[in-house]
Amino acid sequence: MPVSSKSNVRAGFNVFDFGHTFNSGGIGYNGTLRMRSVETHYDWFPWGHSFHLSPGLMVYNGNKVTANANVPVGQSFTLNNTDYTSAAGDPVNGNGKLTFNKVAPTFLVGWGNLLPRSGRHISVPFEFGFAYVGTPQTTLNFGGSVCSSGAPCGTIASQPAVQTNILGQQQKINNDVSPFRFYPIVSIGFGYKF
């Protein structure tokens, strides 16, 4: 909705899912990127034309990556630089999740106005920018039984060394994704004024 001749306020939501399977360290993952967000922006047109600056807020950031993990019986895999083998009868399985801050400030730069003005009926705005989503956080959970050299086979839950290596692997992933605090945004839209 218009606020003045040089500004608008707008809100919107985003929904998108994408699935992908991948392997890391001998562990097979079935991952899903789930994007759910609600945002609001203040569009300011400093010269009264199509160029605009749009500070805003992602008031709900439900974007996350989830994955189910499995290691077939007898297959070797690595956690925190330590090799294990998935035990017979109780193969390794688990899940992981990558999450972001639930609220995030945004800033966009663009051209075009979603609300056509000056007697026009159609607009095609384009903008780009970022949301500051904070440092992503990873959680890993594994179950099943493992075998390792120099130690008897047993459940993951009963082996403190394996639990320590799961936490070490989780920290490695957190370190790898820590630079992704800024989430890129690119948008093109279509507006029609009746």
C-alpha positions in Angstrom: 0.0 0.0 0.0 1.2 3.6 -0.7 2.5 5.6 2.3 3.4 8.8 0.3 4.2 9.8 -3.3 7.7 8.3 -2.8 7.1 5.3 -0.6 5.2 2.1 -0.1 4.9 -0.5 2.6 4.4 -4.2 1.5 4.4 -7.7 2.9 4.8 -11.1 1.3 5.5 -14.7 1.9 7.8 -17.3 0.2 7.3 -21.1 -0.2 9.7 -23.5 -1.9 10.9 -27.1 -1.5 13.8 -28.9 -3.1 15.0 -32.4 -2.4 18.4 -33.9 -3.2 20.4 -37.0 -2.2 24.1 -36.8 -1.5 26.9 -38.7 0.2 29.4 -37.3 2.7 32.1 -39.3 4.4 30.4 -42.6 3.4 27.0 -41.5 4.8 24.1 -41.3 2.4 21.8 -38.3 3.0 18.3 -37.7 1.6 18.1 -33.9 2.0 15.3 -31.4 1.7 15.7 -27.6 1.4 12.4 -26.2 2.8 11.9 -22.5 2.4 9.1 -20.7 4.4 9.3 -17.0 5.2 7.1 -14.0 5.8 8.6 -10.5 5.2 7.7 -6.9 5.2 9.5 -4.0 3.4 9.4 -0.2 3.2 10.0 0.9 -0.4 11.6 4.4 -0.7 11.9 6.0 -4.1 14.4 8.8 -3.4 14.0 10.5 -6.8 10.4 9.6 -7.3 11.1 7.3 -10.2 11.6 3.5 -10.4 14.8 3.2 -8.4 14.1 2.2 -4.8 15.8 1.3 -1.6 13.9 -1.2 0.6 14.9 -1.9 4.2 12.8 -4.6 5.7 12.3 -7.5 8.1 11.9 -11.2 7.6 9.4 -11.5 10.5 9.3 -15.3 10.2 12.3 -17.3 8.8 11.4 -20.9 8.6 14.0 -21.7 6.0 16.0 -24.9 6.8 17.7 -27.9 5.5 16.8 -31.3 6.8 18.2 -34.7 5.9 17.7 -38.4 6.8 20.9 -40.4 7.0 21.7 -44.1 6.5 24.8 -46.3 6.2 24.2 -49.8 4.7 25.4 -52.8 6.7 29.2 -53.3 6.4 29.9 -50.0 4.8 32.7 -47.8 6.2 32.0 -44.1 7.0 33.9 -41.2 8.6 32.9 -38.9 11.5 35.3 -36.2 12.6 38.3 -38.0 10.8 37.5 -41.3 12.5 36.6 -44.4 10.5 33.7 -46.6 11.5 31.7 -49.5 10.0 28.0 -49.8 10.1 27.2 -53.0 12.1 25.1 -55.9 11.0 21.7 -56.2 12.5 21.5 -52.6 13.5 22.8 -50.3 10.7 23.6 -46.7 11.3 20.8 -44.2 10.7 20.1 -40.7 11.7 19.1 -37.2 10.8 20.5 -33.7 10.5 19.2 -30.2 10.4 20.5 -26.8 9.4 18.6 -23.8 10.8 18.8 -20.0 10.9 17.6 -17.2 13.1 13.8 -17.0 13.1 13.8 -13.2 12.5 16.2 -11.4 10.1 16.7 -7.9 8.9 16.7 -7.4 5.1 17.9 -4.8 2.6 17.0 -4.6 -1.1 17.8 -2.4 -4.0 15.6 -2.4 -7.1 13.9 -0.8 -10.0 10.2 -0.6 -10.6 7.2 -0.2 -8.3 4.8 -3.0 -7.5 2.1 -0.3 -7.4 1.8 1.2 -10.8 1.5 5.0 -10.8 1.0 7.8 -13.2 -1.9 6.2 -15.0 -0.1 2.9 -15.7 -1.8 -0.4 -15.0 1.2 -2.8 -15.3 4.5 -2.9 -13.5 7.4 -5.4 -13.5 9.7 -4.6 -10.5 13.1 -6.2 -10.1 15.3 -6.1 -6.9 18.2 -7.8 -5.2 19.8 -7.7 -1.8 20.2 -9.8 1.3 18.8 -11.0 4.6 21.1 -11.2 7.6 20.1 -14.6 9.0 22.8 -15.0 11.6 25.3 -17.9 11.8 23.6 -21.1 10.6 23.4 -23.9 13.2 23.7 -27.6 12.5 22.4 -30.5 14.6 23.3 -34.2 13.9 21.7 -37.2 15.5 22.8 -40.8 14.8 21.5 -44.2 16.0 22.3 -47.8 15.3 25.5 -49.7 16.0 29.1 -49.2 14.8 32.3 -51.2 14.7 35.7 -49.5 14.8 39.3 -50.8 14.9 40.5 -51.5 18.4 37.0 -51.4 19.9 34.1 -53.9 20.0 30.9 -53.3 18.0 28.2 -51.5 20.0 25.3 -49.0 19.8 26.3 -45.4 19.1 24.4 -44.3 22.3 26.7 -46.6 24.5 30.0 -45.3 23.1 31.2 -41.9 24.4 34.0 -41.7 21.8 31.5 -42.0 19.0 29.2 -39.4 20.6 32.3 -37.0 20.9 33.0 -37.6 17.2 29.4 -36.8 16.2 29.7 -33.5 18.1 33.1 -32.9 16.4 31.6 -33.5 13.0 28.7 -31.2 13.8 31.1 -28.4 14.8 33.1 -28.9 11.5 29.9 -28.4 9.6 29.0 -25.3 11.7 32.4 -23.9 10.9 32.0 -24.6 7.2 28.6 -22.8 7.0 29.4 -19.9 9.3 30.3 -17.5 6.4 26.7 -17.9 5.1 25.2 -15.4 7.5 24.0 -13.2 4.6 21.2 -14.9 2.6 21.0 -13.5 -1.0 17.6 -12.3 -2.3 16.8 -11.8 -6.0 13.2 -11.0 -7.0 11.2 -10.1 -10.0 7.5 -9.4 -9.8 4.4 -8.5 -11.7 1.9 -5.9 -10.6 -1.5 -4.9 -12.1 -3.6 -1.9 -10.9 -7.3 -2.2 -11.7 
